């Protein structure tokens, strides 16, 4: 009986490894866009998944405190194939795949997802999920995020070249200026307060003329006006890039 049980266990482990390898190969080919629709259909039907349905592409990463099994449980894929609502696999150290629906359980790690889309569009959907994941991870955020939730932060994280240009123009140009950190903090609060001098002064606990003086020093040093919409957008981008670099 012990020998039979051990043989059964080895068989189950072997089948599980084969299934994991097949699923990882499937996800890799879907990410690369090298799998034919008919072949993808044949791979999904035995898993009890509708190949014509819409799914959310997904990407996340195991952490020291939350391993693969924990994430599978949170996603609801640690169940029999007949009850599964998606496929995830370990690809290059990250958990990648697609789900027909997303768990409402809070996730203690960043998870990037795409909007629901047909699996024939998985390659582009997975690219969007990856951008959402990379953005959330760079921001130190946890939970489920898509590009719509992250907004312009995704562009700030991914387009470091543009961010560096703005950072040199509006942050590095104040290097060596007395009180540069206070000036930058005042400018950031000014932008966050919808360009309100009085609100910024109350928040900082200073007189409104002090705020105007600091803003004037910023404009003088950068040779840019905080009354121009383009400058406001660039300064805000530069300050966000500054936080990312510091983090």
C-alpha positions in Angstrom: 0.0 0.0 0.0 2.9 2.4 0.8 4.6 1.6 -2.5 1.3 2.1 -4.4 0.7 5.4 -2.6 4.3 6.6 -3.3 3.9 5.7 -6.9 0.6 7.5 -7.1 2.2 10.6 -5.6 5.1 10.5 -8.0 2.6 10.2 -10.9 0.6 13.2 -9.7 3.8 15.3 -9.3 4.9 14.3 -12.8 1.5 15.2 -14.3 1.5 18.5 -12.4 5.0 19.4 -13.7 3.9 18.5 -17.3 0.8 20.7 -16.9 2.8 23.6 -15.5 5.3 23.3 -18.4 2.5 23.2 -21.0 0.7 26.2 -19.5 4.0 28.2 -19.3 4.7 27.3 -23.0 1.1 28.4 -23.9 1.5 31.7 -22.1 4.9 32.4 -23.6 3.6 31.8 -27.2 0.5 33.9 -26.5 2.8 36.8 -25.2 4.9 36.5 -28.3 1.9 36.2 -30.6 3.3 33.0 -32.2 0.4 30.7 -31.5 -2.4 30.1 -34.1 -6.0 30.7 -33.0 -6.9 27.1 -33.7 -4.0 25.8 -31.7 -4.9 28.1 -28.8 -8.4 26.8 -28.9 -7.3 23.2 -28.7 -5.1 24.1 -25.7 -7.9 25.9 -23.8 -10.9 23.5 -24.3 -9.4 20.7 -22.1 -9.0 23.3 -19.3 -12.7 24.1 -19.4 -12.1 27.6 -20.7 -14.1 29.3 -23.4 -11.6 30.4 -26.2 -14.1 32.9 -27.5 -14.7 34.7 -24.2 -13.0 37.9 -23.1 -10.3 37.8 -20.5 -8.1 40.2 -18.5 -4.4 39.8 -19.2 -2.4 39.8 -15.9 1.1 40.1 -14.6 2.5 40.1 -11.1 5.5 38.8 -9.2 6.0 36.5 -6.2 7.5 38.2 -3.1 9.6 36.7 -0.2 6.4 36.8 1.9 3.9 35.7 -0.7 5.0 32.9 -3.0 3.4 31.3 -6.1 1.0 29.2 -4.1 -0.3 32.3 -2.2 -0.9 34.2 -5.4 -2.6 31.3 -7.1 -5.0 31.1 -4.1 -5.7 34.8 -4.2 -6.4 34.6 -8.0 -8.6 31.6 -7.5 -6.7 29.2 -9.8 -5.7 26.7 -7.1 -8.8 24.6 -8.0 -9.8 21.8 -10.3 -9.6 22.7 -14.0 -13.3 22.4 -14.3 -13.7 25.3 -11.9 -10.8 27.4 -13.1 -11.5 30.8 -14.8 -8.1 31.5 -16.2 -4.5 30.3 -16.7 -1.3 31.7 -15.1 2.2 30.5 -15.3 5.7 31.4 -14.2 7.4 33.2 -17.1 10.9 34.7 -16.5 10.3 34.9 -12.8 6.9 36.6 -13.0 3.4 35.2 -12.9 1.7 35.9 -16.2 -1.6 34.8 -17.7 -5.3 35.7 -18.1 -8.4 35.6 -16.0 -12.1 35.9 -17.0 -12.8 37.7 -13.7 -10.6 39.2 -10.9 -10.8 38.4 -7.2 -12.1 41.1 -4.9 -9.6 40.0 -2.3 -7.0 42.7 -1.5 -3.7 41.8 -3.0 -0.5 42.5 -0.9 1.6 42.9 -4.0 1.2 44.9 -7.3 -0.8 43.2 -10.0 -1.1 44.7 -13.4 -4.1 43.9 -15.5 -5.6 44.9 -18.8 -9.2 45.7 -19.8 -11.2 42.6 -20.7 -10.4 41.6 -24.3 -10.5 38.5 -26.7 -7.6 36.2 -26.4 -6.8 36.9 -30.1 -5.7 40.4 -28.7 -3.7 38.9 -25.8 -0.3 40.2 -27.0 -1.3 43.8 -26.8 -3.4 43.3 -23.7 -0.5 41.7 -21.9 1.7 44.6 -22.9 -0.7 47.0 -21.2 -0.9 44.7 -18.1 2.9 44.8 -18.0 3.0 48.6 -18.1 0.5 48.7 -15.3 2.5 46.2 -13.2 5.8 48.0 -13.8 4.2 51.4 -12.9 2.6 50.1 -9.7 5.8 48.4 -8.6 7.9 51.6 -9.3 5.4 53.6 -7.2 5.5 51.1 -4.4 1.8 50.5 -4.7 0.0 47.2 -3.9 -3.3 46.0 -5.3 -4.8 45.5 -8.8 -4.1 48.2 -11.3 -4.8 48.9 -14.9 -3.6 51.8 -17.1 -6.8 53.7 -16.6 -6.3 53.8 -12.9 -2.6 54.8 -13.1 -3.1 57.5 -15.7 -0.1 59.7 -16.6 2.0 57.9 -14.0 2.5 55.1 -16.4 4.1 57.5 -18.9 6.3 59.1 -16.2 7.6 55.7 -15.2 8.2 54.3 -18.7 9.5 57.4 -20.4 12.5 58.1 -18.3 14.2 60.1 -21.1 11.6 62.8 -21.1 11.4 62.8 -17.3 15.2 63.3 -17.1 15.0 66.3 -19.5 12.3 68.0 -17.4 14.2 67.1 -14.2 17.4 68.7 -15.4 15.4 71.8 -16.5 13.3 72.3 -13.3 15.1 70.5 -10.5 18.8 70.2 -11.3 18.9 73.9 -12.3 18.3 74.8 -8.7 21.4 72.9 -7.5 23.5 75.2 -5.4 20.6 77.7 -4.8 20.1 78.4 -1.2 16.9 76.9 0.0 16.4 74.8 -3.2 14.5 72.0 -1.3 12.1 74.5 0.3 11.5 76.2 -3.1 10.8 72.9 -4.8 8.5 71.8 -2.0 6.6 75.1 -2.2 6.2 74.7 -6.0 4.9 71.2 -5.7 2.4 72.2 -3.0 1.4 75.2 -5.2 0.6 72.8 -8.1 -1.2 70.4 -5.8 -3.3 73.2 -4.5 -4.6 74.2 -8.0 -2.2 77.1 -8.2 -3.7 78.6 -5.0 -1.2 80.9 -3.2 -3.4 81.3 -0.1 -4.0 77.6 0.2 -0.3 76.8 -0.2 0.6 79.4 2.4 -1.9 77.9 4.9 -0.6 74.5 4.3 3.0 75.6 4.8 2.2 77.9 7.7 3.8 80.9 6.1 2.6 84.3 4.8 1.3 84.3 1.2 4.1 86.8 0.2 6.6 84.2 1.3 5.0 81.7 -1.2 5.1 84.3 -3.9 8.7 85.0 -3.2 9.7 81.4 -3.5 7.7 80.9 -6.7 9.4 84.0 -8.1 12.8 82.6 -7.3 11.9 79.3 -9.0 10.8 81.2 -12.1 13.9 83.3 -12.1 16.2 80.4 -11.8 14.5 78.2 -14.5 13.5 81.1 -16.8 10.0 79.7 -17.0 6.6 81.0 -16.0 4.3 79.1 -13.7 1.4 80.9 -15.5 1.9 78.8 -18.7 0.1 75.5 -19.0 3.0 73.8 -20.7 5.4 74.8 -18.0 3.0 73.6 -15.3 2.7 70.2 -16.9 6.5 69.9 -17.4 7.3 71.0 -13.8 4.7 68.5 -12.4 6.3 65.7 -14.5 9.8 66.7 -13.3 8.8 66.6 -9.7 7.1 63.2 -10.1 10.3 61.9 -11.8 12.3 63.3 -8.9 10.2 61.3 -6.4 10.7 58.1 -8.5 14.4 58.6 -8.6 14.6 59.2 -4.9 12.5 56.1 -4.2 
